[in-house]
Every structure is written in C-alpha cells, then in structure tokens.
Amino acid sequence: AAVHLLLHEAARCPFHGRVVTLGRQHVYITAEELRSQADALGVALHSVPVELHRDPQLAAKHYLSDDCLFRMLGFDEVVRVDYSDYEAPDAILDLNSPSTPESLCKAFDVVLDSGTIEHVFDIAAALNHCCRMVRTGGRVIHLTPSSNCIEHGFHSVSPTLFADFYSA
C-alpha cells in the first residue's frame, strides 16, 4: 500500500535527487508487481539492476531492497537515518533530540516517513527535523497510521496534524 501511494505521488510529480528515510524501510513488493502498478498509473520507472531485500526470507519471496525501490522510483541517492545502528542506517539521528546534524540540513529532495513518527516520544521535534532536512522546494511525505490505530506507536496521529503543522 505504501509503494502504491508513492507511485501516485511520482505520477503527480516525478521523484529525483536524494531521499532520506526515517528508519530503514522494509519493502514487500517484487520488481514485477512494482512495474505492473507503475504501468497502471503511467509512472516511468528508472532502469536499474534488480537488487533483492537484505533479509533472506524476504529476498526468497523476490521482494526488492529499499535501495532498489527508491532508485527505480527515480532517486539518485538513498540515505537512511535511525536512532541506533541496529539496522545499519547511513546516519544516526535521534528524532527526539532538539538539533539536526548540519550534514543533514537542507540536504534532501524528499524526506520520507513511512511509519516512524508515531514511534517518537517528541513528535514536534521529529517534525522539525523533517523541516530542517528537506531542501527548499522539496517534499516531506508522511505515510503514518492515523487516528484509532490502537496499540501502534506512542501517538494516535490525527489526519489533520500534518496539514496544520506545515501550514503553521
């Protein structure tokens, strides 16, 4: 479902440049499924060598790696930030902290939160990191479970949170 939403966004405005993901993304789609969905939406995928998921069980199902997915969508570089080195991110960033490392500021064409922000205690700090990391004219994309997603994360996020936050 998240990939389908990203394809809709790519149809609206094609992706390019650098993407930063909040946390390491698990991808549950094959190259064939991605191509089929992209064709249905009129999205031209970039031709890159297929690279399977780093998890052997997911690779056995022919699911793509996060790098491969994002490169097929049009990104030149994928950077992952996380609070620990558990999943081998490219940069360490505690989204609860008040400051964003200078190397991450205004560095990305897209900041992608695909289900991370609701797991951060200080959601305002996390949103501010997103604002500081995105380049002028870039996009912040939140694919966050909304209200009534019981026992998932620390916050039940209202659908209006992002519109209200970014307009303020």
DSSP file (Angstrom, degrees, kcal/mol; ACC not computed):
  #  RESIDUE AA STRUCTURE BP1 BP2  ACC     N-H-->O    O-->H-N    N-H-->O    O-->H-N    TCO  KAPPA ALPHA  PHI   PSI    X-CA   Y-CA   Z-CA
    1    1 A A     >        0   0    0      0, 0.0     4,-2.0     0, 0.0     5,-0.2   0.000 360.0 360.0 360.0 -40.2    0.0    0.0    0.0
    2    2 A A  H  >  +     0   0    0      1,-0.2     4,-2.2     2,-0.2     5,-0.2   0.903 360.0  49.9 -64.6 -40.3    2.8    2.4    0.8
    3    3 A V  H  > S+     0   0    0      2,-0.2     4,-2.4     1,-0.2    -1,-0.2   0.904 108.1  53.7 -64.5 -40.1    4.5    1.8   -2.5
    4    4 A H  H  > S+     0   0    0      1,-0.2     4,-2.0     2,-0.2    -1,-0.2   0.910 109.1  48.5 -60.3 -42.5    1.2    2.4   -4.3
    5    5 A L  H  X S+     0   0    0     -4,-2.0     4,-2.0     2,-0.2    -1,-0.2   0.891 110.4  51.4 -64.9 -39.4    0.9    5.8   -2.6
    6    6 A L  H  X S+     0   0    0     -4,-2.2     4,-2.5     1,-0.2    -2,-0.2   0.884 108.1  52.4 -64.9 -37.5    4.5    6.6   -3.5
    7    7 A L  H  X S+     0   0    0     -4,-2.4     4,-2.1     2,-0.2    -2,-0.2   0.890 107.0  52.4 -65.4 -38.6    3.7    5.7   -7.2
    8    8 A H  H  X S+     0   0    0     -4,-2.0     4,-1.6     2,-0.2    -2,-0.2   0.917 111.1  47.4 -60.8 -42.3    0.7    8.1   -7.0
    9    9 A E  H  X S+     0   0    0     -4,-2.0     4,-2.6     1,-0.2    -2,-0.2   0.891 110.1  52.2 -66.4 -39.0    3.0   10.8   -5.8
   10   10 A A  H  < S+     0   0    0     -4,-2.5    -1,-0.2     1,-0.2    -2,-0.2   0.849 107.2  53.2 -65.3 -34.0    5.5   10.0   -8.5
   11   11 A A  H  < S+     0   0    0     -4,-2.1    -1,-0.2     1,-0.2    -2,-0.2   0.872 112.2  45.4 -66.7 -36.3    2.7   10.3  -11.1
   12   12 A R  H  < S-     0   0    0     -4,-1.6    -2,-0.2     1,-0.3    -1,-0.2   0.907 139.6  -2.4 -71.3 -43.4    1.9   13.8   -9.7
   13   13 A C  S  < S-     0   0    0     -4,-2.6    -1,-0.3    -5,-0.1    -2,-0.2  -0.823  84.5-122.0-154.0 104.6    5.5   14.9   -9.6
   14   14 A P        -     0   0    0      0, 0.0     2,-0.2     0, 0.0    60,-0.1  -0.090  29.0-116.0 -54.4 146.1    8.3   12.5  -10.6
   15   15 A F        +     0   0    0     58,-0.6     2,-0.3     2,-0.0     4,-0.0  -0.482  43.0 153.7 -81.2 152.6   11.0   11.8   -8.0
   16   16 A H        +     0   0    0     -2,-0.2    59,-0.2     2,-0.1     2,-0.1  -0.958  38.8  22.8-162.2 170.5   14.7   12.8   -8.4
   17   17 A G  S    S-     0   0    0     57,-0.4    59,-2.6    -2,-0.3    60,-1.7  -0.391 100.5  -8.6  74.8-136.5   17.7   13.6   -6.3
   18   18 A R  E     -a   77   0A   0     58,-0.2    91,-1.8    57,-0.2    92,-1.7  -0.835  52.6-167.3-109.6 137.2   18.2   12.5   -2.7
   19   19 A V  E     -ab  78 110A   0     58,-2.3    60,-2.6    -2,-0.4     2,-0.4  -0.965   4.1-161.1-118.8 139.3   15.7   10.8   -0.4
   20   20 A V  E     -ab  79 111A   0     90,-2.3    92,-3.1    -2,-0.4     2,-0.4  -0.980   9.6-156.8-115.8 133.1   16.2   10.4    3.3
   21   21 A T  E     -ab  80 112A   0     58,-2.5    60,-2.5    -2,-0.4     2,-1.1  -0.884  19.4-127.4-109.1 140.7   14.0    7.8    5.1
   22   22 A L  E    S-a   81   0A   0     90,-2.5    92,-0.4    -2,-0.4    60,-0.2  -0.762  87.0 -11.8 -83.9 103.9   13.2    7.9    8.8
   23   23 A G  S    S-     0   0    0     58,-3.4     2,-0.4    -2,-1.1    58,-0.2  -0.081 104.1 -60.3  86.0 166.1   14.3    4.4    9.7
   24   24 A R        -     0   0    0     56,-0.1     2,-0.4    -2,-0.0    -2,-0.0  -0.702  57.1-129.4 -85.9 134.2   15.2    1.6    7.4
   25   25 A Q        -     0   0    0     -2,-0.4     2,-0.5    -4,-0.0    41,-0.3  -0.673   7.8-148.5 -91.3 134.4   12.4    0.5    5.1
   26   26 A H        -     0   0    0     -2,-0.4     2,-0.5    39,-0.1    39,-0.1  -0.880  18.7-151.8 -94.6 131.4   11.2   -3.0    4.6
   27   27 A V        -     0   0    0     -2,-0.5     2,-0.1    37,-0.4    26,-0.1  -0.901  16.9-174.9-111.0 130.1    9.9   -3.5    1.1
   28   28 A Y        +     0   0    0     -2,-0.5     2,-0.3    35,-0.1    37,-0.1  -0.446  53.2  91.7-121.1  57.1    7.2   -6.0    0.4
   29   29 A I        -     0   0    0     35,-0.2    35,-2.6    -2,-0.1     2,-0.2  -0.993  62.8-134.1-149.6 142.7    6.9   -5.8   -3.4
   30   30 A T  B  >  -E   63   0B   0     -2,-0.3     4,-2.5    33,-0.2     5,-0.2  -0.495  31.5-109.8 -89.6 165.2    8.6   -7.6   -6.3
   31   31 A A  H  > S+     0   0    0     31,-0.5     4,-2.7     1,-0.2     5,-0.2   0.897 120.5  51.7 -60.3 -40.4   10.0   -5.9   -9.4
   32   32 A E  H  > S+     0   0    0      2,-0.2     4,-2.3     1,-0.2    -1,-0.2   0.914 110.1  47.4 -64.7 -43.4    7.2   -7.3  -11.4
   33   33 A E  H  > S+     0   0    0      2,-0.2     4,-2.4     1,-0.2     5,-0.2   0.909 112.7  50.0 -63.9 -41.1    4.5   -6.1   -9.1
   34   34 A L  H  X S+     0   0    0     -4,-2.5     4,-2.8     1,-0.2    -2,-0.2   0.936 111.3  48.1 -62.1 -47.1    6.1   -2.6   -9.0
   35   35 A R  H  X S+     0   0    0     -4,-2.7     4,-2.7     1,-0.2    -1,-0.2   0.899 111.4  51.0 -61.0 -40.7    6.3   -2.5  -12.8
   36   36 A S  H  X S+     0   0    0     -4,-2.3     4,-2.1     2,-0.2    -1,-0.2   0.935 113.1  43.9 -63.1 -47.5    2.7   -3.5  -13.1
   37   37 A Q  H  X S+     0   0    0     -4,-2.4     4,-1.3     2,-0.2    -2,-0.2   0.904 114.3  50.6 -65.0 -41.1    1.5   -0.9  -10.6
   38   38 A A  H  X>S+     0   0    0     -4,-2.8     5,-2.8    -5,-0.2     4,-0.7   0.924 109.7  50.3 -63.4 -44.2    3.7    1.8  -12.2
   39   39 A D  H ><5S+     0   0    0     -4,-2.7     3,-0.9     1,-0.2    -1,-0.2   0.913 107.6  53.8 -58.7 -43.6    2.3    0.9  -15.7
   40   40 A A  H 3<5S+     0   0    0     -4,-2.1    -1,-0.2     1,-0.3    -2,-0.2   0.801 115.1  40.6 -62.6 -29.1   -1.2    1.2  -14.4
   41   41 A L  H 3<5S-     0   0    0     -4,-1.3    -1,-0.3    -3,-0.4    -2,-0.2   0.436 113.7-114.7 -99.2  -1.3   -0.5    4.7  -13.1
   42   42 A G  T <<5 +     0   0    0     -3,-0.9     2,-0.5    -4,-0.7    -3,-0.2   0.802  63.0 150.8  73.2  28.6    1.6    5.8  -16.0
   43   43 A V      < -     0   0    0     -5,-2.8     2,-0.7    -6,-0.2    -1,-0.2  -0.837  41.2-140.6 -97.5 126.2    4.7    6.2  -14.0
   44   44 A A        -     0   0    0     -2,-0.5     2,-0.2   -34,-0.1    -9,-0.0  -0.763  18.9-150.8 -85.6 117.0    8.0    5.6  -15.8
   45   45 A L        -     0   0    0     -2,-0.7     2,-0.2   -10,-0.1    28,-0.2  -0.568  18.3-111.6 -84.6 152.0   10.4    3.6  -13.6
   46   46 A H        -     0   0    0     26,-2.9     2,-0.8    -2,-0.2    28,-0.1  -0.597  30.8-114.9 -80.5 145.1   14.1    4.1  -13.9
   47   47 A S        +     0   0    0     -2,-0.2    -1,-0.1     3,-0.0    25,-0.0  -0.725  53.2 149.5 -85.5 110.4   16.1    1.1  -15.3
   48   48 A V        -     0   0    0     -2,-0.8     2,-0.1    20,-0.0     3,-0.0  -0.956  54.5 -87.4-135.9 154.4   18.3   -0.2  -12.5
   49   49 A P        -     0   0    0      0, 0.0     2,-0.3     0, 0.0    23,-0.1  -0.398  51.3-108.8 -61.0 137.0   19.6   -3.7  -11.7
   50   50 A V        -     0   0    0     -2,-0.1     2,-0.5    14,-0.0    -3,-0.0  -0.529  37.4-172.3 -70.7 128.1   17.2   -5.6   -9.5
   51   51 A E        -     0   0    0     -2,-0.3    14,-2.6    14,-0.1    17,-0.2  -0.992  15.5-136.2-124.3 124.7   18.5   -6.0   -6.0
   52   52 A L  B     -F   64   0C   0     -2,-0.5    12,-0.3    12,-0.3     7,-0.1  -0.343  35.6 -75.5 -82.4 162.7   16.6   -8.2   -3.6
   53   53 A H        -     0   0    0     10,-2.8    12,-0.2     5,-0.2    -1,-0.2  -0.099  35.0-126.0 -53.6 148.5   15.8   -7.4    0.1
   54   54 A R  S    S+     0   0    0     10,-0.1    -1,-0.1    -3,-0.1    11,-0.1   0.725  92.5  84.7 -72.4 -22.1   18.7   -7.8    2.6
   55   55 A D  S >> S-     0   0    0      1,-0.1     4,-2.8     2,-0.0     3,-0.5  -0.733  77.8-143.8 -82.1 119.9   16.6  -10.1    4.7
   56   56 A P  H 3> S+     0   0    0      0, 0.0     4,-2.0     0, 0.0    -1,-0.1   0.836  98.4  53.7 -55.6 -35.8   17.0  -13.6    3.3
   57   57 A Q  H 34 S+     0   0    0      2,-0.2     4,-0.5     1,-0.2    -4,-0.0   0.889 113.7  41.8 -67.2 -37.8   13.3  -14.6    4.0
   58   58 A L  H X4>S+     0   0    0     -3,-0.5     5,-2.1     2,-0.2     3,-0.7   0.849 112.1  54.7 -77.3 -34.4   12.1  -11.5    2.1
   59   59 A A  H ><5S+     0   0    0     -4,-2.8     3,-2.2     1,-0.2    -2,-0.2   0.874 100.4  61.0 -63.6 -36.1   14.6  -12.0   -0.7
   60   60 A A  T 3<5S+     0   0    0     -4,-2.0    -1,-0.2     1,-0.3    -2,-0.2   0.764 102.8  51.4 -62.6 -23.9   13.3  -15.6   -1.1
   61   61 A K  T < 5S-     0   0    0     -3,-0.7    -1,-0.3    -4,-0.5    -2,-0.2   0.340 120.5-114.3 -91.6   5.7    9.9  -14.0   -2.0
   62   62 A H  T < 5 +     0   0    0     -3,-2.2   -31,-0.5     1,-0.2    -3,-0.2   0.715  58.4 162.6  68.7  23.9   11.7  -11.8   -4.5
   63   63 A Y  B   < -E   30   0B   0     -5,-2.1   -10,-2.8   -33,-0.2   -33,-0.2  -0.511  38.5-112.7 -73.6 143.6   11.0   -8.6   -2.6
   64   64 A L  B     -F   52   0C   0    -35,-2.6   -37,-0.4   -12,-0.3   -12,-0.3  -0.295  23.6-111.7 -73.4 156.1   13.1   -5.6   -3.6
   65   65 A S     >  -     0   0    0    -14,-2.6     4,-2.3   -12,-0.2   -12,-0.2  -0.460  29.9-113.8 -75.6 160.7   15.7   -3.9   -1.4
   66   66 A D  H  > S+     0   0    0    -41,-0.3     4,-2.5     2,-0.2     5,-0.2   0.906 117.7  53.7 -64.0 -40.6   14.9   -0.4   -0.3
   67   67 A D  H  > S+     0   0    0      1,-0.2     4,-2.4     2,-0.2     5,-0.2   0.940 109.5  47.5 -57.3 -48.0   17.8    1.0   -2.4
   68   68 A C  H  > S+     0   0    0      1,-0.2     4,-2.6     2,-0.2     5,-0.2   0.924 111.3  50.6 -61.8 -46.8   16.5   -0.7   -5.5
   69   69 A L  H  X S+     0   0    0     -4,-2.3     4,-1.8     1,-0.2    -1,-0.2   0.949 113.2  44.7 -55.8 -51.8   12.9    0.5   -4.9
   70   70 A F  H  <>S+     0   0    0     -4,-2.5     5,-2.4     1,-0.2     4,-0.5   0.858 113.4  49.9 -67.3 -34.9   14.0    4.1   -4.4
   71   71 A R  H ><5S+     0   0    0     -4,-2.4     3,-0.9    -5,-0.2    -1,-0.2   0.890 109.3  52.1 -69.0 -38.2   16.3    4.1   -7.4
   72   72 A M  H 3<5S+     0   0    0     -4,-2.6   -26,-2.9     1,-0.2    -2,-0.2   0.846 105.8  56.0 -64.1 -32.4   13.6    2.6   -9.6
   73   73 A L  T 3<5S-     0   0    0     -4,-1.8   -58,-0.6    -5,-0.2    -1,-0.2   0.627 131.0 -93.8 -75.1 -12.8   11.4    5.5   -8.5
   74   74 A G  T < 5S+     0   0    0     -3,-0.9   -57,-0.4    -4,-0.5     2,-0.2   0.427  76.9 138.0 120.2  -1.5   14.0    7.9   -9.7
   75   75 A F      < -     0   0    0     -5,-2.4    -1,-0.3   -59,-0.2   -57,-0.2  -0.551  38.2-159.4 -80.2 143.0   16.2    8.8   -6.7
   76   76 A D  S    S+     0   0    0    -59,-2.6     2,-0.4     1,-0.3   -58,-0.2   0.761  79.0  24.3 -85.4 -30.3   20.0    9.1   -7.2
   77   77 A E  E     -a   18   0A   0    -60,-1.7   -58,-2.3    -7,-0.1     2,-0.5  -0.999  62.0-158.5-143.3 139.6   20.8    8.6   -3.6
   78   78 A V  E     -a   19   0A   0     -2,-0.4     2,-0.4   -60,-0.2   -58,-0.2  -0.977  11.8-176.3-119.0 126.3   19.1    6.9   -0.6
   79   79 A V  E     -a   20   0A   0    -60,-2.6   -58,-2.5    -2,-0.5     2,-0.5  -0.987   8.2-158.8-123.6 131.7   20.1    7.9    3.0
   80   80 A R  E     -a   21   0A   0     -2,-0.4    11,-1.8   -60,-0.2    10,-1.7  -0.928   4.7-166.5-111.6 132.7   18.6    6.2    6.0
   81   81 A V  E     +ac  22  91A   0    -60,-2.5   -58,-3.4    -2,-0.5     2,-0.3  -0.924  15.7 159.4-114.9 145.0   18.6    7.8    9.4
   82   82 A D  E     - c   0  92A   0      9,-1.6    11,-2.7    -2,-0.4    12,-0.0  -0.969  48.9-113.3-155.3 164.5   17.8    6.0   12.7
   83   83 A Y  S    S+     0   0    0     -2,-0.3     2,-0.3     9,-0.2    11,-0.1   0.653  99.2  22.7 -78.9 -15.6   18.4    6.4   16.4
   84   84 A S  S    S-     0   0    0      9,-0.1     3,-0.4     7,-0.1     9,-0.1  -0.894  78.7-113.8-141.5 172.4   20.7    3.4   16.6
   85   85 A D  S >  S+     0   0    0     -2,-0.3     3,-1.8     1,-0.2     7,-0.0   0.251  79.4 114.0 -91.4  13.6   22.9    1.4   14.3
   86   86 A Y  T 3  S+     0   0    0      1,-0.3    -1,-0.2     2,-0.1    -4,-0.0   0.869  87.2  29.7 -53.5 -44.1   20.7   -1.7   14.7
   87   87 A E  T 3  S-     0   0    0     -3,-0.4    -1,-0.3     0, 0.0    -2,-0.1   0.028 117.1-106.3-108.0  26.5   19.6   -1.8   11.0
   88   88 A A    <   -     0   0    0     -3,-1.8    -3,-0.1     1,-0.1    -2,-0.1   0.931  49.1-172.1  54.4  57.6   22.8   -0.2    9.6
   89   89 A P        -     0   0    0      0, 0.0    -8,-0.2     0, 0.0     3,-0.1  -0.260  31.5-123.7 -71.6 168.7   21.5    3.3    8.8
   90   90 A D  S    S+     0   0    0    -10,-1.7     2,-0.3     1,-0.2    -9,-0.2   0.726  94.3  17.7 -82.9 -23.9   23.6    5.8    6.9
   91   91 A A  E    S-c   81   0A   0    -11,-1.8    -9,-1.6    -7,-0.1     2,-0.5  -0.995  74.9-126.1-147.8 145.8   23.4    8.4    9.7
   92   92 A I  E     +c   82   0A   0     -2,-0.3     2,-0.3   -11,-0.2    -9,-0.2  -0.818  36.9 161.3 -93.0 127.8   22.4    8.3   13.4
   93   93 A L        -     0   0    0    -11,-2.7     2,-0.8    -2,-0.5    -9,-0.1  -0.894  30.5-151.1-149.8 116.2   19.7   10.7   14.3
   94   94 A D    >   -     0   0    0     -2,-0.3     3,-2.1     1,-0.1    -2,-0.0  -0.801  12.3-153.8 -84.3 111.5   17.5   10.6   17.5
   95   95 A L  T 3  S+     0   0    0     -2,-0.8    34,-0.2     1,-0.3    -1,-0.1   0.597  91.6  63.5 -66.7  -9.8   14.3   12.3   16.3
   96   96 A N  T 3  S+     0   0    0     29,-0.1    -1,-0.3    30,-0.1    29,-0.1   0.646  83.2  99.4 -82.7 -16.5   13.6   13.3   19.9
   97   97 A S  S <  S-     0   0    0     -3,-2.1    32,-0.1     1,-0.1    -4,-0.0  -0.325  76.4-130.8 -72.6 154.4   16.7   15.5   20.0
   98   98 A P  S    S+     0   0    0      0, 0.0     2,-0.4     0, 0.0    -1,-0.1   0.731  83.0  58.4 -79.0 -20.5   16.4   19.2   19.5
   99   99 A S        -     0   0    0     30,-0.0    -2,-0.1     0, 0.0    30,-0.1  -0.868  67.0-143.5-119.9 147.5   19.1   19.7   16.9
  100  100 A T        -     0   0    0     -2,-0.4     5,-0.1    28,-0.1    -7,-0.1  -0.872  36.3-104.3-101.5 131.7   19.6   18.2   13.4
  101  101 A P    >>  -     0   0    0      0, 0.0     3,-2.2     0, 0.0     4,-0.7  -0.291  28.4-123.7 -54.6 137.6   23.2   17.5   12.3
  102  102 A E  G >4 S+     0   0    0      1,-0.3     3,-1.0     2,-0.2    -2,-0.0   0.832 109.0  64.3 -53.3 -36.4   24.4   20.1    9.9
  103  103 A S  G 34 S+     0   0    0      1,-0.3    -1,-0.3     3,-0.0    -3,-0.0   0.694 105.8  45.1 -64.3 -17.5   25.2   17.5    7.3
  104  104 A L  G X4 S+     0   0    0     -3,-2.2     3,-1.1     2,-0.0    -1,-0.3   0.548  86.7 111.2-100.5 -10.4   21.5   16.6    7.1
  105  105 A C  T << S-     0   0    0     -3,-1.0    28,-0.3    -4,-0.7    27,-0.1  -0.483  97.2 -14.0 -74.3 131.4   20.1   20.1    6.9
  106  106 A K  T 3  S+     0   0    0     26,-3.4    -1,-0.3    -2,-0.2    28,-0.2   0.813 102.4 122.4  50.3  36.9   18.5   21.1    3.6
  107  107 A A    <   +     0   0    0     -3,-1.1     2,-0.4    26,-1.0    27,-0.2   0.469  51.1  69.4-105.7  -4.9   20.2   18.1    2.1
  108  108 A F  E     - d   0 134A   0     25,-1.9    27,-3.4    -4,-0.2   -89,-0.2  -0.931  52.9-157.5-131.9 142.0   17.2   16.1    0.6
  109  109 A D  E    S+     0   0A   0    -91,-1.8    30,-2.6    -2,-0.4     2,-0.4   0.791  94.5  23.9 -77.3 -30.7   14.7   16.5   -2.1
  110  110 A V  E     -bd  19 139A   0    -92,-1.7   -90,-2.3    28,-0.2     2,-0.5  -0.997  61.6-162.3-138.5 133.2   12.3   14.1   -0.3
  111  111 A V  E     -bd  20 140A   0     28,-2.4    30,-3.0    -2,-0.4     2,-0.6  -0.976  21.3-160.4-107.7 121.0   12.1   13.3    3.4
  112  112 A L  E     -bd  21 141A   0    -92,-3.1   -90,-2.5    -2,-0.5     2,-0.7  -0.915  17.0-177.3-114.2 118.7   10.1   10.0    3.8
  113  113 A D  E     + d   0 142A   0     28,-3.1    30,-3.5    -2,-0.6     2,-0.5  -0.922   7.1 175.6-108.6 102.1    8.4    9.0    7.0
  114  114 A S  S    S-     0   0    0     -2,-0.7    30,-0.1   -92,-0.4    28,-0.1  -0.465  76.9 -37.4-108.6  60.1    6.9    5.6    6.3
  115  115 A G  S    S+     0   0    0     -2,-0.5    -1,-0.1    30,-0.0    29,-0.1   0.841 111.5 102.0  95.5  38.7    5.6    4.8    9.7
  116  116 A T    >   +     0   0    0      2,-0.1     3,-2.7   -93,-0.1     4,-0.2   0.734  60.4  69.6-113.7 -42.6    8.2    6.1   12.1
  117  117 A I  G >  S+     0   0    0      1,-0.3     3,-1.5     2,-0.2     9,-0.1   0.765  91.8  61.4 -60.0 -29.8    7.0    9.4   13.5
  118  118 A E  G 3  S+     0   0    0      1,-0.3    36,-3.1    36,-0.1    37,-1.5   0.608 100.5  57.9 -72.4  -8.4    4.2    7.8   15.7
  119  119 A H  G <  S+     0   0    0     -3,-2.7     2,-0.5    34,-0.3    -1,-0.3   0.322  87.3  93.7 -98.8   5.2    7.0    5.9   17.5
  120  120 A V    <   -     0   0    0     -3,-1.5     3,-0.3    -4,-0.2    34,-0.1  -0.860  67.1-147.5-103.1 129.7    8.9    9.0   18.6
  121  121 A F  S    S+     0   0    0     -2,-0.5     2,-1.2     1,-0.2     3,-0.2   0.941  94.6  48.4 -60.3 -48.6    8.1   10.5   22.0
  122  122 A D     >  +     0   0    0      1,-0.2     4,-2.0     2,-0.1    -1,-0.2  -0.688  66.9 173.2 -97.3  84.1    8.7   14.1   20.9
  123  123 A I  H  > S+     0   0    0     -2,-1.2     4,-2.4    -3,-0.3    -1,-0.2   0.830  76.5  57.1 -63.8 -32.8    6.6   14.3   17.8
  124  124 A A  H  > S+     0   0    0      2,-0.2     4,-2.2     1,-0.2    -1,-0.2   0.915 106.8  49.0 -64.4 -41.8    7.2   18.1   17.4
  125  125 A A  H  > S+     0   0    0     -3,-0.2     4,-2.1     2,-0.2    -2,-0.2   0.912 110.7  51.2 -62.3 -41.5   11.0   17.6   17.4
  126  126 A A  H  X S+     0   0    0     -4,-2.0     4,-1.9     1,-0.2    -2,-0.2   0.917 109.9  48.6 -63.4 -43.3   10.6   14.9   14.8
  127  127 A L  H  X S+     0   0    0     -4,-2.4     4,-2.0     1,-0.2    -1,-0.2   0.886 109.4  53.2 -63.8 -38.3    8.5   17.1   12.6
  128  128 A N  H  X S+     0   0    0     -4,-2.2     4,-2.3     2,-0.2    -1,-0.2   0.878 105.3  54.2 -65.5 -36.4   11.1   19.9   13.0
  129  129 A H  H  X S+     0   0    0     -4,-2.1     4,-2.2     2,-0.2    -1,-0.2   0.928 106.6  52.5 -59.8 -43.7   13.8   17.5   11.9
  130  130 A C  H  X S+     0   0    0     -4,-1.9     4,-1.5     1,-0.2    -2,-0.2   0.924 109.8  48.5 -57.2 -45.5   11.8   16.8    8.7
  131  131 A C  H  < S+     0   0    0     -4,-2.0    -1,-0.2     1,-0.2    -2,-0.2   0.888 113.1  47.3 -62.9 -39.8   11.5   20.6    8.0
  132  132 A R  H  < S+     0   0    0     -4,-2.3   -26,-3.4     1,-0.2    -1,-0.2   0.808 111.8  50.3 -73.7 -28.3   15.2   21.1    8.5
  133  133 A M  H  < S+     0   0    0     -4,-2.2   -25,-1.9   -28,-0.3   -26,-1.0   0.776  92.2  87.2 -82.3 -25.9   16.3   18.1    6.3
  134  134 A V  E  < S-d  108   0A   0     -4,-1.5   -28,-0.2    -5,-0.2   -25,-0.2  -0.530  77.0-125.0 -80.8 139.6   14.2   19.0    3.3
  135  135 A R  E >   -     0   0A   0    -27,-3.4     3,-2.5    -2,-0.2     2,-0.2  -0.362  42.0 -82.0 -71.7 157.5   15.6   21.3    0.6
  136  136 A T  E 3  S+     0   0A   0      1,-0.3    -1,-0.1   -30,-0.2     3,-0.1  -0.456 124.2  19.7 -58.1 128.7   13.7   24.4   -0.4
  137  137 A G  E 3  S+     0   0A   0      1,-0.3    -1,-0.3    -2,-0.2    -2,-0.1   0.397 104.0 120.8  86.3  -2.2   11.1   23.2   -3.0
  138  138 A G  E <   -     0   0A   0     -3,-2.5     2,-0.4   -30,-0.1    -1,-0.3  -0.111  58.3-114.8 -83.5-174.2   11.4   19.6   -1.7
  139  139 A R  E     -d  110   0A   0    -30,-2.6   -28,-2.4    -3,-0.1     2,-0.5  -0.952   9.4-155.3-128.3 143.6    8.7   17.3   -0.2
  140  140 A V  E     -d  111   0A   0     -2,-0.4     2,-0.5   -30,-0.2   -28,-0.2  -0.986  19.6-166.2-111.7 124.8    8.1   15.7    3.1
  141  141 A I  E     -d  112   0A   0    -30,-3.0   -28,-3.1    -2,-0.5     2,-0.5  -0.957   4.5-168.2-118.0 122.7    5.9   12.6    2.7
  142  142 A H  E     -d  113   0A   0     -2,-0.5     2,-0.5   -30,-0.2   -28,-0.2  -0.947  12.3-179.8-110.2 123.1    4.3   11.0    5.8
  143  143 A L        +     0   0    0    -30,-3.5  -141,-0.1    -2,-0.5    -2,-0.0  -0.717  33.3 155.8-115.4  75.5    2.7    7.6    5.4
  144  144 A T        -     0   0    0     -2,-0.5    -2,-0.1   -30,-0.1   -30,-0.0  -0.852  49.8-112.0-112.7 133.5    1.6    7.4    9.0
  145  145 A P        -     0   0    0      0, 0.0    12,-0.6     0, 0.0     2,-0.1  -0.391  43.4-146.0 -58.1 139.9   -1.2    5.4   10.5
  146  146 A S  B >   -g  157   0D   0      1,-0.2     3,-0.7    10,-0.1    12,-0.2  -0.295  38.3 -27.4-104.6-170.1   -3.9    7.8   11.7
  147  147 A S  T 3  S+     0   0    0     10,-1.4    -1,-0.2     1,-0.2     3,-0.1   0.150 120.3  24.7 -40.6 144.1   -6.4    8.0   14.5
  148  148 A N  T 3  S+     0   0    0      1,-0.2     2,-1.6    -3,-0.1    -1,-0.2   0.628  70.9 137.2  74.0  18.7   -7.7    4.8   16.1
  149  149 A C    X   -     0   0    0     -3,-0.7     3,-1.0     3,-0.1    -1,-0.2  -0.655  50.5-151.2 -89.0  79.0   -4.7    2.7   15.2
  150  150 A I  T 3   +     0   0    0     -2,-1.6     3,-0.1     1,-0.2    -3,-0.0  -0.203  64.3   4.7 -63.5 139.0   -4.8    1.2   18.7
  151  151 A E  T 3  S+     0   0    0      1,-0.2     2,-0.5     2,-0.1    -1,-0.2   0.805  95.5 121.2  57.9  36.5   -1.6   -0.1   20.3
  152  152 A H  S <  S-     0   0    0     -3,-1.0     3,-0.2     1,-0.1    -1,-0.2  -0.944  76.4 -33.1-127.8 110.6    0.7    1.1   17.5
  153  153 A G  S    S-     0   0    0     -2,-0.5   -34,-0.3     1,-0.2    -1,-0.1  -0.200  84.3 -71.4  77.0-172.1    3.4    3.6   18.5
  154  154 A F  S    S+     0   0    0    -36,-3.1     2,-0.4     1,-0.1   -35,-0.2   0.651 111.9  50.4 -93.8 -19.5    3.2    6.2   21.2
  155  155 A H        -     0   0    0    -37,-1.5     2,-0.8    -3,-0.2    -1,-0.1  -0.930  63.4-146.1-126.4 143.7    0.8    8.5   19.3
  156  156 A S        -     0   0    0     -2,-0.4     2,-0.4    -8,-0.1    -9,-0.2  -0.932  37.4-144.0-101.1 105.2   -2.5    8.2   17.6
  157  157 A V  B     -g  146   0D   0     -2,-0.8   -10,-1.4   -12,-0.6    -8,-0.1  -0.557   1.1-133.7 -84.8 127.7   -2.0   10.7   14.9
  158  158 A S    >   -     0   0    0     -2,-0.4     3,-1.8   -12,-0.2     4,-0.4  -0.530  19.4-124.2 -72.3 141.4   -4.9   12.9   13.7
  159  159 A P  T 3  S+     0   0    0      0, 0.0     4,-0.5     0, 0.0     3,-0.2   0.737 111.3  55.6 -58.7 -21.3   -5.2   13.2    9.9
  160  160 A T  T 3> S+     0   0    0      1,-0.2     4,-2.7     2,-0.1     5,-0.3   0.575  81.4  90.9 -88.2  -8.4   -5.1   17.0   10.3
  161  161 A L  H <> S+     0   0    0     -3,-1.8     4,-2.9     1,-0.2     5,-0.2   0.925  89.4  42.7 -53.6 -50.9   -1.8   17.0   12.2
  162  162 A F  H  > S+     0   0    0     -4,-0.4     4,-2.7    -3,-0.2     5,-0.3   0.914 115.1  48.0 -68.6 -43.4    0.5   17.3    9.1
  163  163 A A  H  > S+     0   0    0     -4,-0.5     4,-1.8     1,-0.2    -1,-0.2   0.927 116.6  44.4 -61.5 -43.8   -1.7   19.9    7.3
  164  164 A D  H  X S+     0   0    0     -4,-2.7     4,-1.6     2,-0.2    -2,-0.2   0.917 115.3  47.8 -67.0 -43.3   -1.9   22.0   10.5
  165  165 A F  H  < S+     0   0    0     -4,-2.9    -2,-0.2    -5,-0.3    -3,-0.2   0.953 115.2  42.9 -63.4 -50.7    1.8   21.7   11.3
  166  166 A Y  H  < S+     0   0    0     -4,-2.7    -1,-0.2     1,-0.2    -2,-0.2   0.820 112.6  52.4 -71.6 -29.8    3.1   22.5    7.9
  167  167 A S  H  <        0   0    0     -4,-1.8    -1,-0.2    -5,-0.3    -2,-0.2   0.837 360.0 360.0 -72.4 -29.5    0.7   25.4    7.3
  168  168 A A     <        0   0    0     -4,-1.6    -1,-0.2    -5,-0.2    -2,-0.2   0.488 360.0 360.0 -73.8 360.0    1.8   26.9   10.7
